[in-house]
Amino acid sequence: MQTVLHTADSRGHASHGWLNSYHTFSFAGYSNPSRVHFGVLRVLNDDTVAGGMGFGGHPHDNMEIISIPLSGDLEHKDNMGNHGIIRRGDVQVMSAGTGIVHSEKNHNKDQEVKFLQIWVFPNKKGVQPRYDQQSFRSEDRHNQFQQVISPSSTDAGVWIHQDAWFSLGDFDPGFSTEYSVKKAGNGVYAFVLEGDVTINGQKLHRRDGFGIWDTDTLSIQADSQAQLLLMDVPMSL
């Protein structure tokens, strides 16, 4: 078993007034050679956007882009004609493929929007760009893992071009469970959204990240009321 710990206070940080962003991995002005990616997981940004502000139209290609709102309303537009609002409980994916231009902004002028911006290297390049989003019931992740991302359109959650599975869980204090890695050669990057948990003996706190690989099973205990995101991803690019 191998592990890597990224505590919340060790992340890169950028404050632009309208945007407050914490970077788990190297991104924009934050460059750390020891923290470029975890397997195919390339970006994990914890973003807060001020009311009415946002990211103007900008391009991406050959990347799987995932947005998970934590609070507020995030408005999306792209050059494929998609225009909508995603909220807490929704998960959005874009396969950038041959190229996509999109914008994201805070739909509301009187409150912040908080969301995770996650990039995953795809397992195939040059695909037709695509957009999808899905809503998930919070009660379906109470003291269990709710799968929200998978490699297949016939599996639970929205799908991406990668052998990756993302799961969310909301756990009561003292609850314990196990998670089995989905595929040989995959590792799991755990990100604590709220609360305190212990994973395979490692104590973690709010916004800590913990990568674990060369193991088949994770033992997880909630040390307080806790919310956890698991990203089960190939370790080989």
ROSE-4610 file (N, C-alpha, C; in Angstrom, 1 decimal, always signed):
// ROSE-4610
residu = [M/M/M/Q/Q/Q/T/T/T/V/V/V/L/L/L/H/H/H/T/T/T/A/A/A/D/D/D/S/S/S/R/R/R/G/G/G/H/H/H/A/A/A/S/S/S/H/H/H/G/G/G/W/W/W/L/L/L/N/N/N/S/S/S/Y/Y/Y/H/H/H/T/T/T/F/F/F/S/S/S/F/F/F/A/A/A/G/G/G/Y/Y/Y/S/S/S/N/N/N/P/P/P/S/S/S/R/R/R/V/V/V/H/H/H/F/F/F/G/G/G/V/V/V/L/L/L/R/R/R/V/V/V/L/L/L/N/N/N/D/D/D/D/D/D/T/T/T/V/V/V/A/A/A/G/G/G/G/G/G/M/M/M/G/G/G/F/F/F/G/G/G/G/G/G/H/H/H/P/P/P/H/H/H/D/D/D/N/N/N/M/M/M/E/E/E/I/I/I/I/I/I/S/S/S/I/I/I/P/P/P/L/L/L/S/S/S/G/G/G/D/D/D/L/L/L/E/E/E/H/H/H/K/K/K/D/D/D/N/N/N/M/M/M/G/G/G/N/N/N/H/H/H/G/G/G/I/I/I/I/I/I/R/R/R/R/R/R/G/G/G/D/D/D/V/V/V/Q/Q/Q/V/V/V/M/M/M/S/S/S/A/A/A/G/G/G/T/T/T/G/G/G/I/I/I/V/V/V/H/H/H/S/S/S/E/E/E/K/K/K/N/N/N/H/H/H/N/N/N/K/K/K/D/D/D/Q/Q/Q/E/E/E/V/V/V/K/K/K/F/F/F/L/L/L/Q/Q/Q/I/I/I/W/W/W/V/V/V/F/F/F/P/P/P/N/N/N/K/K/K/K/K/K/G/G/G/V/V/V/Q/Q/Q/P/P/P/R/R/R/Y/Y/Y/D/D/D/Q/Q/Q/Q/Q/Q/S/S/S/F/F/F/R/R/R/S/S/S/E/E/E/D/D/D/R/R/R/H/H/H/N/N/N/Q/Q/Q/F/F/F/Q/Q/Q/Q/Q/Q/V/V/V/I/I/I/S/S/S/P/P/P/S/S/S/S/S/S/T/T/T/D/D/D/A/A/A/G/G/G/V/V/V/W/W/W/I/I/I/H/H/H/Q/Q/Q/D/D/D/A/A/A/W/W/W/F/F/F/S/S/S/L/L/L/G/G/G/D/D/D/F/F/F/D/D/D/P/P/P/G/G/G/F/F/F/S/S/S/T/T/T/E/E/E/Y/Y/Y/S/S/S/V/V/V/K/K/K/K/K/K/A/A/A/G/G/G/N/N/N/G/G/G/V/V/V/Y/Y/Y/A/A/A/F/F/F/V/V/V/L/L/L/E/E/E/G/G/G/D/D/D/V/V/V/T/T/T/I/I/I/N/N/N/G/G/G/Q/Q/Q/K/K/K/L/L/L/H/H/H/R/R/R/R/R/R/D/D/D/G/G/G/F/F/F/G/G/G/I/I/I/W/W/W/D/D/D/T/T/T/D/D/D/T/T/T/L/L/L/S/S/S/I/I/I/Q/Q/Q/A/A/A/D/D/D/S/S/S/Q/Q/Q/A/A/A/Q/Q/Q/L/L/L/L/L/L/L/L/L/M/M/M/D/D/D/V/V/V/P/P/P/M/M/M/S/S/S/L/L/L]
num = [1/1/1/2/2/2/3/3/3/4/4/4/5/5/5/6/6/6/7/7/7/8/8/8/9/9/9/10/10/10/11/11/11/12/12/12/13/13/13/14/14/14/15/15/15/16/16/16/17/17/17/18/18/18/19/19/19/20/20/20/21/21/21/22/22/22/23/23/23/24/24/24/25/25/25/26/26/26/27/27/27/28/28/28/29/29/29/30/30/30/31/31/31/32/32/32/33/33/33/34/34/34/35/35/35/36/36/36/37/37/37/38/38/38/39/39/39/40/40/40/41/41/41/42/42/42/43/43/43/44/44/44/45/45/45/46/46/46/47/47/47/48/48/48/49/49/49/50/50/50/51/51/51/52/52/52/53/53/53/54/54/54/55/55/55/56/56/56/57/57/57/58/58/58/59/59/59/60/60/60/61/61/61/62/62/62/63/63/63/64/64/64/65/65/65/66/66/66/67/67/67/68/68/68/69/69/69/70/70/70/71/71/71/72/72/72/73/73/73/74/74/74/75/75/75/76/76/76/77/77/77/78/78/78/79/79/79/80/80/80/81/81/81/82/82/82/83/83/83/84/84/84/85/85/85/86/86/86/87/87/87/88/88/88/89/89/89/90/90/90/91/91/91/92/92/92/93/93/93/94/94/94/95/95/95/96/96/96/97/97/97/98/98/98/99/99/99/100/100/100/101/101/101/102/102/102/103/103/103/104/104/104/105/105/105/106/106/106/107/107/107/108/108/108/109/109/109/110/110/110/111/111/111/112/112/112/113/113/113/114/114/114/115/115/115/116/116/116/117/117/117/118/118/118/119/119/119/120/120/120/121/121/121/122/122/122/123/123/123/124/124/124/125/125/125/126/126/126/127/127/127/128/128/128/129/129/129/130/130/130/131/131/131/132/132/132/133/133/133/134/134/134/135/135/135/136/136/136/137/137/137/138/138/138/139/139/139/140/140/140/141/141/141/142/142/142/143/143/143/144/144/144/145/145/145/146/146/146/147/147/147/148/148/148/149/149/149/150/150/150/151/151/151/152/152/152/153/153/153/154/154/154/155/155/155/156/156/156/157/157/157/158/158/158/159/159/159/160/160/160/161/161/161/162/162/162/163/163/163/164/164/164/165/165/165/166/166/166/167/167/167/168/168/168/169/169/169/170/170/170/171/171/171/172/172/172/173/173/173/174/174/174/175/175/175/176/176/176/177/177/177/178/178/178/179/179/179/180/180/180/181/181/181/182/182/182/183/183/183/184/184/184/185/185/185/186/186/186/187/187/187/188/188/188/189/189/189/190/190/190/191/191/191/192/192/192/193/193/193/194/194/194/195/195/195/196/196/196/197/197/197/198/198/198/199/199/199/200/200/200/201/201/201/202/202/202/203/203/203/204/204/204/205/205/205/206/206/206/207/207/207/208/208/208/209/209/209/210/210/210/211/211/211/212/212/212/213/213/213/214/214/214/215/215/215/216/216/216/217/217/217/218/218/218/219/219/219/220/220/220/221/221/221/222/222/222/223/223/223/224/224/224/225/225/225/226/226/226/227/227/227/228/228/228/229/229/229/230/230/230/231/231/231/232/232/232/233/233/233/234/234/234/235/235/235/236/236/236/237/237/237]
x = [+0.8/+0.0/+0.9/+0.6/+1.3/+0.3/+0.7/-0.2/+0.5/-0.3/+0.2/-0.8/-0.4/-1.3/-1.1/-2.2/-2.2/-3.1/-2.6/-3.5/-4.1/-5.2/-5.9/-5.0/-4.2/-3.4/-2.1/-1.9/-0.7/-1.1/-2.3/-2.8/-2.3/-2.2/-2.0/-3.2/-3.0/-4.1/-4.0/-5.1/-5.2/-6.4/-6.2/-7.4/-7.4/-8.5/-8.6/-9.7/-10.1/-11.2/-12.6/-12.9/-14.1/-14.0/-12.8/-12.5/-11.5/-11.9/-11.0/-10.9/-9.7/-9.5/-8.3/-8.6/-7.5/-7.2/-5.9/-5.5/-4.8/-5.3/-4.7/-3.5/-3.6/-2.5/-2.1/-0.9/-0.4/-1.4/-1.6/-2.6/-2.4/-2.4/-2.2/-0.9/-1.0/+0.2/+0.8/+0.1/+0.6/+1.3/+2.6/+3.4/+4.2/+3.9/+4.6/+5.0/+6.3/+6.6/+6.2/+6.1/+5.7/+4.2/+3.4/+2.0/+1.4/+1.7/+1.2/-0.1/-0.2/-1.4/-1.3/-2.5/-2.6/-3.1/-2.2/-2.7/-3.3/-4.5/-5.1/-5.9/-5.9/-6.5/-5.6/-5.9/-5.0/-5.3/-6.5/-6.9/-8.0/-7.8/-8.8/-8.8/-9.7/-9.8/-11.1/-10.9/-12.0/-12.2/-13.3/-13.5/-14.7/-14.5/-15.6/-15.7/-16.9/-17.0/-18.0/-17.7/-18.5/-19.8/-20.8/-22.1/-21.9/-22.6/-22.6/-21.3/-20.3/-19.0/-18.8/-17.7/-17.4/-16.3/-16.2/-15.2/-15.8/-15.2/-15.7/-15.4/-15.8/-15.6/-14.1/-13.8/-12.4/-12.4/-11.3/-11.3/-10.7/-11.1/-10.4/-10.4/-9.5/-9.5/-8.9/-9.3/-8.8/-8.6/-9.7/-9.8/-11.2/-11.4/-12.7/-12.8/-13.9/-14.0/-15.3/-15.1/-16.2/-16.4/-17.7/-18.0/-19.0/-18.7/-19.6/-19.9/-21.1/-21.5/-21.6/-21.2/-21.3/-22.4/-22.5/-23.6/-23.8/-25.0/-25.2/-25.6/-25.7/-26.1/-25.0/-24.5/-23.5/-24.1/-24.0/-24.6/-23.5/-23.9/-23.0/-23.5/-22.6/-22.9/-21.7/-22.0/-20.9/-21.3/-20.3/-20.5/-21.2/-21.7/-22.5/-24.0/-24.3/-25.6/-26.2/-25.4/-25.9/-25.9/-27.0/-27.1/-28.0/-27.4/-28.2/-27.6/-28.3/-27.9/-27.6/-26.5/-26.2/-26.1/-26.6/-26.8/-26.2/-26.2/-25.8/-26.7/-26.1/-26.8/-26.7/-26.2/-25.9/-24.5/-24.2/-22.8/-22.8/-21.9/-21.8/-20.5/-20.6/-19.3/-19.3/-18.1/-17.8/-16.6/-16.8/-15.7/-15.2/-14.1/-13.6/-13.2/-12.6/-12.3/-11.6/-12.1/-11.5/-11.5/-12.3/-12.3/-13.7/-13.7/-15.0/-14.6/-15.6/-15.5/-16.7/-16.4/-17.5/-17.2/-18.3/-18.2/-19.0/-18.5/-19.2/-19.3/-20.4/-20.5/-21.5/-21.4/-22.4/-23.7/-24.7/-26.0/-26.7/-26.3/-26.9/-25.9/-26.5/-25.7/-25.6/-26.4/-26.4/-25.8/-25.2/-24.6/-23.5/-22.6/-21.4/-21.9/-21.1/-21.3/-20.0/-20.1/-18.9/-19.0/-17.9/-17.9/-16.5/-16.5/-15.2/-15.1/-13.9/-13.6/-12.5/-12.8/-12.0/-11.7/-10.4/-10.0/-9.4/-9.8/-9.3/-8.7/-7.5/-7.0/-7.9/-8.3/-9.2/-8.3/-9.0/-8.3/-8.4/-8.9/-8.9/-8.9/-8.2/-8.1/-9.0/-9.3/-10.0/-11.4/-12.1/-13.5/-14.4/-15.6/-16.6/-16.9/-16.9/-17.2/-18.6/-18.8/-20.1/-20.3/-21.6/-22.0/-23.1/-23.0/-24.1/-24.1/-25.3/-25.4/-26.5/-26.4/-27.4/-27.6/-28.8/-29.1/-29.1/-28.6/-28.6/-29.2/-29.9/-30.6/-29.7/-29.6/-28.7/-29.0/-30.3/-30.6/-30.0/-29.7/-29.1/-27.6/-27.0/-25.6/-25.5/-26.6/-26.5/-26.0/-24.8/-24.1/-23.9/-23.7/-23.3/-22.7/-22.0/-21.4/-22.4/-22.6/-23.4/-22.5/-22.6/-21.7/-22.3/-21.4/-21.9/-21.2/-20.0/-19.2/-18.8/-18.9/-18.5/-18.0/-17.4/-16.9/-18.0/-19.2/-20.2/-21.5/-22.2/-23.5/-24.6/-24.3/-25.2/-25.0/-24.0/-23.7/-24.3/-24.3/-24.8/-23.9/-24.6/-23.9/-23.7/-23.1/-22.7/-21.4/-21.2/-20.0/-19.0/-17.7/-16.6/-15.7/-14.9/-13.9/-12.7/-12.9/-11.9/-12.4/-11.5/-11.9/-11.9/-12.8/-12.8/-14.2/-14.2/-15.5/-15.4/-16.4/-16.4/-17.6/-17.5/-18.6/-18.6/-19.8/-20.0/-20.7/-20.3/-20.9/-21.1/-22.2/-22.5/-22.6/-21.7/-21.6/-21.9/-22.6/-22.8/-21.6/-21.4/-20.3/-20.2/-19.0/-18.8/-19.2/-19.8/-20.1/-18.8/-18.7/-17.6/-18.0/-17.2/-17.5/-16.2/-16.4/-15.2/-15.6/-14.5/-14.7/-13.7/-14.2/-13.4/-13.0/-11.7/-11.2/-11.8/-12.3/-13.1/-12.3/-11.0/-10.3/-8.8/-8.2/-6.8/-6.0/-5.0/-4.2/-4.7/-5.9/-6.5/-6.0/-6.0/-5.8/-7.1/-7.2/-8.3/-7.7/-8.3/-8.0/-9.2/-9.1/-10.2/-10.0/-11.2/-11.2/-12.3/-11.9/-12.9/-13.6/-14.9/-15.6/-16.0/-16.4/-16.7/-16.4/-16.0/-15.9/-14.5/-14.5/-13.3/-13.5/-12.5/-12.6/-11.2/-11.2/-10.0/-10.1/-9.1/-9.0/-7.7/-7.9/-6.7/-5.7/-6.3/-5.4/-5.0/-5.2/-4.8/-6.0/-5.8/-6.8/-6.8/-8.0/-8.2/-9.2/-9.0/-9.9/-10.5/-11.3/-12.0/-11.0/-11.3/-10.6/-9.2/-8.9/-7.7/-7.9/-6.8/-6.8/-5.8/-6.2/-5.4/-5.5/-4.3/-4.3/-3.7/-4.3/-3.9/-4.0/-2.9/-2.9/-2.1/-2.0/-1.4/-2.2/-3.5/-4.3/-5.7/-6.4/-7.7/-8.9/-8.6/-9.7/-9.4/-10.3/-10.2/-11.1/-10.6/-11.4/-11.6/-12.9/-13.2/-14.1/-13.7/-14.6/-14.8/-16.0/-16.4/-16.1/-15.2/-14.9/-15.8/-16.6/-17.6/-18.6/-19.6/-20.5/-19.6/-19.6/-18.6/-19.2/-18.6/-19.0/-17.7/-17.7/-16.4/-16.7/-15.7/-15.7/-14.5/-14.8/-13.8/-13.6/-12.4/-12.1/-11.2/-11.8/-11.2/-10.7/-9.3/-8.8/-7.6/-7.3/-6.1/-4.9/-3.9/-2.6/-1.6/-1.9/-1.0/-1.6/-0.8/-1.3/-1.4]
y = [-1.2/+0.0/+1.2/+2.2/+3.4/+4.6/+5.7/+6.8/+8.1/+9.1/+10.5/+11.4/+12.3/+13.1/+14.6/+15.2/+16.6/+17.3/+18.0/+18.6/+19.9/+20.3/+21.5/+22.7/+22.9/+24.1/+24.1/+22.9/+22.8/+23.0/+23.3/+23.5/+24.9/+25.0/+26.3/+27.1/+28.5/+29.4/+30.6/+31.0/+32.2/+33.0/+34.2/+35.1/+36.3/+36.3/+37.4/+38.3/+38.4/+39.2/+38.6/+38.4/+37.7/+36.2/+35.7/+34.2/+33.9/+33.0/+32.4/+30.9/+30.5/+29.2/+28.5/+27.2/+26.4/+25.2/+25.0/+24.0/+22.9/+21.7/+20.5/+20.1/+20.3/+20.0/+21.3/+21.3/+22.5/+23.0/+24.3/+24.9/+26.4/+26.9/+28.4/+28.8/+29.8/+30.3/+29.5/+28.4/+27.4/+26.3/+26.2/+25.1/+24.4/+23.1/+22.3/+21.0/+20.7/+19.5/+18.2/+18.2/+17.0/+16.8/+17.8/+17.7/+18.2/+17.4/+17.7/+16.9/+15.6/+14.8/+13.6/+12.9/+11.7/+10.7/+9.9/+9.1/+10.0/+9.6/+10.5/+11.7/+11.8/+13.0/+14.2/+15.1/+16.2/+17.5/+17.9/+19.1/+18.8/+19.4/+19.4/+20.8/+21.6/+23.0/+23.2/+23.9/+24.2/+25.7/+26.0/+27.4/+28.1/+29.3/+30.2/+31.4/+31.6/+32.7/+33.7/+35.0/+36.1/+36.2/+36.8/+37.1/+37.7/+37.2/+37.8/+37.6/+37.1/+37.0/+35.6/+35.4/+34.1/+34.1/+32.9/+32.7/+32.9/+33.8/+34.1/+32.9/+33.0/+31.9/+31.5/+30.3/+29.8/+28.4/+28.0/+26.7/+25.6/+24.3/+23.1/+22.1/+21.2/+20.0/+18.8/+17.6/+16.4/+16.3/+16.6/+16.5/+16.2/+15.4/+15.2/+16.2/+17.1/+18.2/+17.9/+17.9/+17.6/+18.8/+19.2/+20.3/+19.7/+19.9/+19.5/+20.7/+21.3/+22.4/+22.0/+22.8/+22.6/+23.5/+24.7/+25.6/+26.7/+27.2/+28.3/+27.7/+28.6/+28.2/+28.6/+27.6/+27.8/+27.8/+28.8/+28.9/+28.5/+27.7/+27.2/+27.5/+27.9/+28.1/+27.5/+26.9/+26.4/+26.6/+26.4/+26.6/+25.4/+24.4/+23.4/+23.7/+24.9/+25.3/+24.9/+24.4/+24.0/+25.3/+25.5/+26.6/+26.2/+26.2/+25.7/+26.1/+25.7/+26.0/+24.7/+24.6/+23.4/+23.8/+23.0/+23.3/+22.2/+22.4/+21.3/+20.1/+18.9/+17.7/+17.3/+18.3/+18.0/+17.7/+16.9/+16.7/+16.9/+17.7/+18.1/+17.5/+17.0/+16.5/+17.1/+17.4/+17.8/+16.9/+16.3/+15.7/+16.7/+17.3/+18.4/+17.9/+16.7/+16.1/+17.0/+17.1/+17.9/+19.4/+19.8/+21.2/+21.7/+22.5/+23.1/+24.4/+25.4/+26.7/+26.8/+27.1/+27.3/+28.4/+28.8/+29.9/+29.4/+29.8/+29.5/+30.7/+31.0/+32.2/+31.9/+32.7/+32.7/+33.2/+32.4/+32.8/+33.9/+34.0/+34.9/+36.1/+37.2/+38.4/+38.7/+38.0/+38.3/+37.2/+36.2/+35.1/+34.4/+33.8/+33.1/+31.8/+31.3/+29.9/+29.2/+28.0/+27.2/+25.9/+25.5/+24.2/+23.7/+22.3/+21.7/+21.6/+22.0/+21.9/+20.8/+19.7/+18.5/+18.2/+17.9/+17.5/+16.1/+15.3/+13.9/+13.7/+13.2/+12.8/+11.7/+11.9/+10.8/+9.6/+8.5/+7.3/+7.3/+8.3/+8.4/+9.9/+10.3/+11.6/+11.8/+13.1/+13.5/+13.0/+12.8/+12.4/+13.6/+13.3/+14.3/+15.0/+16.3/+17.0/+16.6/+16.5/+16.2/+16.9/+17.0/+17.7/+16.8/+16.7/+16.0/+16.5/+16.3/+16.6/+15.7/+15.5/+14.6/+15.1/+15.0/+15.3/+14.0/+14.1/+13.0/+13.3/+12.4/+12.6/+12.4/+13.4/+13.4/+12.2/+11.8/+10.7/+9.4/+9.3/+8.1/+7.9/+8.9/+8.7/+8.8/+8.7/+8.7/+7.4/+7.4/+6.2/+5.2/+5.6/+4.7/+5.6/+4.9/+5.7/+5.7/+6.8/+7.0/+7.3/+6.4/+6.6/+7.7/+8.7/+9.8/+9.9/+9.2/+9.2/+7.7/+7.3/+6.0/+6.0/+4.9/+4.9/+4.5/+4.1/+3.6/+4.3/+4.5/+5.1/+4.2/+2.9/+2.0/+1.8/+2.4/+2.3/+3.6/+3.5/+4.7/+5.9/+7.1/+8.3/+8.8/+9.9/+10.4/+9.8/+9.6/+8.8/+9.7/+9.2/+9.9/+8.9/+9.5/+8.6/+8.3/+7.5/+7.0/+5.9/+5.0/+4.0/+4.5/+5.5/+6.2/+6.1/+6.0/+6.0/+7.1/+8.0/+8.9/+8.6/+8.7/+8.4/+9.4/+9.8/+10.7/+10.0/+10.3/+9.7/+10.8/+10.7/+11.5/+10.6/+10.7/+9.7/+10.3/+9.5/+9.9/+9.6/+10.4/+10.1/+8.6/+8.0/+6.7/+5.6/+6.0/+5.1/+4.6/+3.3/+2.8/+1.9/+1.9/+1.1/+0.8/+0.0/-0.3/+0.1/+0.4/+0.7/-0.2/-0.9/-1.8/-1.1/-1.0/-0.4/-1.1/-0.3/-0.8/-1.6/-1.3/-1.9/-2.1/-3.2/-3.4/-2.3/-1.8/-0.7/+0.7/+0.7/+2.0/+2.4/+3.6/+4.1/+5.0/+5.4/+6.2/+7.5/+8.6/+9.9/+10.3/+10.4/+10.8/+12.3/+13.0/+14.5/+14.7/+15.2/+15.4/+16.7/+16.7/+17.9/+18.6/+17.8/+18.3/+17.3/+17.7/+16.8/+16.2/+15.0/+14.3/+12.8/+12.2/+10.8/+10.2/+8.8/+8.1/+7.0/+7.0/+6.1/+5.3/+4.0/+3.1/+3.6/+4.1/+4.6/+6.0/+6.7/+8.1/+9.0/+9.8/+10.8/+12.0/+12.4/+13.4/+14.4/+15.7/+16.7/+17.5/+18.4/+19.2/+19.7/+19.3/+19.7/+19.1/+18.1/+17.3/+16.3/+16.0/+15.1/+13.9/+12.7/+11.5/+10.5/+10.3/+9.3/+8.0/+6.9/+5.6/+4.6/+3.8/+2.9/+1.6/+0.7/-0.7/-1.3/-1.1/-1.8/-2.0/-3.0/-3.3/-2.7/-2.4/-2.0/-0.8/+0.1/+1.2/+1.0/+1.1/+1.1/+2.5/+2.9/+4.3/+4.4/+5.4/+5.6/+7.1/+7.5/+8.9/+9.3/+10.2/+10.6/+11.8/+12.4/+13.4/+13.3/+14.1/+14.2/+14.6/+13.8/+13.9/+13.7/+14.5/+14.3/+14.0/+13.0/+12.5/+12.3/+12.7/+12.4/+11.4/+10.3/+9.3/+9.3/+9.4/+9.4/+8.2/+7.2/+5.9/+6.0/+6.1/+6.5/+5.6/+5.3/+4.6/+5.4/+4.7/+5.3/+5.5/+4.8/+5.0/+5.9/+6.9/+7.8/+7.1]
z = [+0.0/+0.0/+0.0/-0.9/-0.9/-0.8/-0.1/+0.1/-0.1/-0.3/-0.3/+0.4/+1.3/+2.0/+1.6/+1.3/+0.9/+1.9/+2.9/+3.9/+3.3/+3.8/+3.3/+3.2/+4.3/+4.3/+3.5/+2.8/+1.9/+0.5/+0.2/-1.2/-1.7/-3.1/-3.7/-3.5/-3.5/-3.3/-4.2/-4.8/-5.6/-5.2/-4.9/-4.6/-5.6/-6.4/-7.5/-7.1/-5.9/-5.5/-5.8/-7.1/-7.4/-7.3/-7.3/-7.3/-6.2/-5.3/-4.3/-4.6/-4.9/-5.4/-4.7/-4.3/-3.7/-4.7/-4.9/-5.9/-5.2/-5.3/-4.8/-5.6/-7.0/-7.9/-8.6/-9.2/-9.9/-10.9/-10.9/-11.7/-11.8/-13.1/-13.3/-12.6/-11.7/-11.1/-10.0/-9.6/-8.6/-9.3/-9.1/-9.7/-8.6/-8.5/-7.5/-8.2/-8.5/-9.3/-8.6/-7.3/-6.6/-6.6/-7.1/-7.1/-8.4/-9.4/-10.7/-11.0/-10.6/-10.8/-9.8/-9.7/-9.0/-10.1/-10.7/-11.8/-12.9/-13.3/-14.4/-13.8/-12.5/-11.9/-12.0/-12.8/-13.1/-12.3/-12.1/-11.4/-10.4/-9.2/-8.2/-7.6/-8.1/-7.6/-6.8/-5.6/-4.7/-4.8/-5.6/-6.1/-5.4/-5.0/-4.6/-5.5/-6.1/-7.0/-6.5/-6.5/-5.9/-6.8/-6.2/-6.9/-8.2/-9.2/-10.6/-11.4/-10.8/-11.5/-12.0/-12.8/-13.3/-14.4/-15.0/-16.0/-17.4/-18.2/-19.5/-20.4/-21.7/-22.6/-22.8/-22.6/-22.8/-23.3/-24.0/-24.7/-23.8/-24.1/-23.6/-24.7/-24.6/-25.5/-24.8/-25.2/-24.7/-23.2/-22.5/-21.1/-20.7/-19.7/-19.1/-17.9/-18.0/-17.0/-16.2/-14.9/-14.0/-13.0/-12.9/-11.9/-10.9/-9.6/-8.6/-7.7/-7.8/-7.0/-5.5/-4.6/-3.2/-2.5/-3.1/-2.7/-3.8/-3.8/-4.8/-6.2/-7.2/-8.5/-9.5/-10.3/-11.3/-12.7/-13.5/-14.8/-15.8/-16.8/-17.8/-19.2/-20.1/-21.5/-22.3/-23.5/-24.3/-25.8/-26.6/-28.1/-28.7/-27.9/-28.5/-28.3/-27.7/-27.5/-26.1/-25.3/-23.9/-23.0/-22.3/-21.4/-20.2/-19.0/-17.9/-16.6/-15.5/-14.1/-13.4/-12.7/-11.9/-10.5/-9.6/-8.2/-7.3/-6.0/-5.1/-5.4/-5.5/-5.8/-7.3/-8.1/-9.5/-9.7/-10.8/-11.3/-12.8/-13.2/-14.6/-15.2/-16.4/-17.1/-18.5/-19.0/-20.4/-20.8/-22.0/-22.7/-23.7/-23.5/-24.3/-25.7/-25.8/-27.0/-28.0/-29.2/-30.3/-30.0/-29.0/-28.6/-28.2/-27.2/-26.7/-26.1/-26.2/-25.6/-24.6/-23.4/-22.4/-21.5/-20.8/-19.7/-18.5/-17.3/-16.1/-15.3/-14.7/-13.8/-12.7/-11.7/-10.6/-11.1/-11.0/-11.6/-10.7/-9.4/-8.5/-8.2/-8.0/-7.7/-6.2/-5.4/-4.0/-3.1/-3.7/-2.9/-3.7/-2.9/-3.6/-4.1/-5.1/-5.5/-5.2/-4.6/-4.3/-5.1/-5.8/-6.5/-6.7/-6.9/-7.3/-8.8/-9.3/-10.7/-10.8/-11.5/-11.5/-13.0/-13.3/-14.6/-14.5/-15.5/-15.6/-17.0/-17.2/-18.5/-19.1/-20.3/-21.0/-21.4/-21.7/-22.2/-23.7/-24.3/-25.8/-26.2/-27.2/-27.6/-28.9/-29.1/-30.4/-30.4/-29.3/-29.3/-29.6/-30.0/-30.2/-28.9/-28.8/-27.5/-27.1/-25.8/-25.3/-23.9/-23.6/-22.3/-21.7/-20.3/-19.6/-18.2/-17.6/-16.2/-15.6/-14.3/-13.6/-12.2/-11.7/-10.3/-9.5/-8.2/-7.3/-6.0/-5.4/-4.2/-3.0/-2.1/-1.0/-0.1/+0.1/+1.0/+0.5/-0.8/-1.4/-1.1/-0.4/+0.1/+1.6/+2.3/+3.8/+4.3/+4.9/+5.4/+4.3/+3.1/+2.0/+0.9/+0.0/-1.2/-2.3/-2.9/-4.1/-5.3/-6.3/-7.4/-8.3/-8.7/-9.5/-10.8/-11.0/-12.2/-12.5/-13.8/-14.1/-15.6/-16.1/-17.4/-18.4/-18.0/-18.9/-18.7/-19.9/-19.9/-19.3/-19.1/-18.5/-17.0/-16.5/-15.1/-14.3/-13.0/-12.3/-12.4/-12.5/-12.6/-14.0/-14.2/-15.6/-16.0/-17.3/-17.7/-18.3/-18.3/-18.9/-19.6/-20.5/-21.3/-20.4/-19.4/-18.5/-17.6/-17.2/-16.3/-14.8/-14.6/-13.3/-12.7/-11.4/-10.7/-9.6/-9.5/-8.4/-7.5/-6.2/-5.3/-4.2/-3.7/-2.6/-1.5/-0.2/+0.9/+2.0/+2.7/+3.9/+5.1/+6.1/+7.1/+8.5/+9.3/+10.7/+11.6/+12.7/+13.6/+14.0/+13.9/+14.3/+13.3/+12.2/+11.1/+10.4/+10.1/+9.4/+8.3/+7.2/+6.0/+5.3/+4.2/+3.4/+1.9/+1.2/-0.2/-1.0/-2.0/-2.8/-4.1/-4.4/-5.6/-6.8/-7.8/-8.9/-9.9/-10.1/-11.2/-10.8/-11.1/-10.8/-11.5/-10.8/-11.3/-11.0/-10.4/-10.0/-8.6/-8.3/-6.9/-6.6/-5.4/-4.9/-4.3/-4.7/-4.1/-3.3/-2.0/-1.1/-0.8/-0.9/-0.6/+0.4/+1.6/+2.7/+2.5/+2.1/+1.9/+3.2/+4.2/+5.5/+6.6/+7.8/+8.9/+9.0/+9.7/+10.0/+9.7/+9.1/+8.8/+9.0/+9.2/+9.2/+8.1/+7.2/+6.1/+6.2/+6.3/+6.5/+7.5/+8.6/+9.7/+9.7/+8.5/+8.4/+8.8/+9.8/+10.2/+9.2/+8.8/+7.8/+8.3/+7.9/+8.3/+7.0/+7.3/+6.2/+5.2/+3.9/+2.7/+2.6/+3.5/+3.3/+2.1/+1.4/+0.3/+0.6/+0.3/+0.6/-0.5/-1.1/-2.2/-1.7/-2.2/-1.8/-2.9/-3.1/-4.2/-3.8/-4.7/-4.4/-3.2/-3.2/-2.2/-2.9/-2.4/-2.9/-2.2/-0.9/+0.0/+0.8/+1.0/+1.9/+3.1/+4.3/+5.5/+6.0/+6.1/+6.3/+7.6/+8.4/+9.6/+9.7/+10.0/+10.2/+11.7/+11.9/+13.3/+13.7/+12.8/+13.1/+12.0/+12.0/+10.8/+9.6/+8.5/+7.5/+6.1/+5.1/+3.7/+3.0/+2.1/+1.5/+0.0/-0.8/-2.2/-2.5/-3.1/-3.5/-5.0/-5.5/-7.0/-7.3/-7.8/-8.1/-9.6/-9.8/-11.1/-11.4/-12.7/-13.1/-12.7/-12.3/-11.8/-13.0/-14.1/-15.3/-16.3/-16.8/-17.8/-19.1]
